[in-house]
């Protein structure tokens, strides 16, 4: 769970940016925006999973 999640989020961001730019240059601005939103949602889901793990760890630590 260390640095690999940072690399995964960075990879999603880079891939989303490249695909978004290619779609913008081809004139498909709407699809580029949808692609950007999809990349953002994927990254947020990754972070949300980490937050859930954090709360589970805190819950276990304090025996709730």
N, C-alpha and C positions, 0 to 999 in steps of 0.2 A: 504494500500500500504506500510505498515511499514516493519516489520521484516519478515512477511510471505513470501515475495519474496526471501529473503535470504535462508529461510528454503526450499523453492521449488527448488532453484538452487542447494543447498547442497544435497537434496534428489536425484535430477537427477544425480549429480556427483557420489554419493555413489552407486546408482543403476547401473550406467554405469560401474563403476570400478569393482563391484562384477560380473556383467555379463561378462565383458571383461576378468577377471581372470579365471572364470569358462570355458569360451570358449578357452582361451589359454591352460589351463591344459588338455583339451580334444583334443587338436591338431588342432583346427580350428582358426588359427591365422588371416586369412583374414577376417573372419566374426567378430572376436574380434575387428579388426581395424575399420571395418564398423560400429560396434556398438558404439565404442568410438567416431567416427566422428558424428554419429547421436546424441549422448548425447551432444556433443559440440555445434552442430547446434541448438538443442532445448534450451540450456542455452543461446546461443547468441540471439536467437529470443526473449527470455524473457527479456534480457537486452535491446534489440533494442526497445521493446515496452515501456520500462521505459524511454528511451532516447526520443522517440516520445512524450510521455506525458510531459517530461521536456521542450521540445521545444514549445509545445502548451501552457504550463503555462507561459513561458517567453514571447511568442507572445501575450498572453492575458494581461500580466502584463504591457507591453510597448505599448499596443493598436496598433499593426501592423496589 
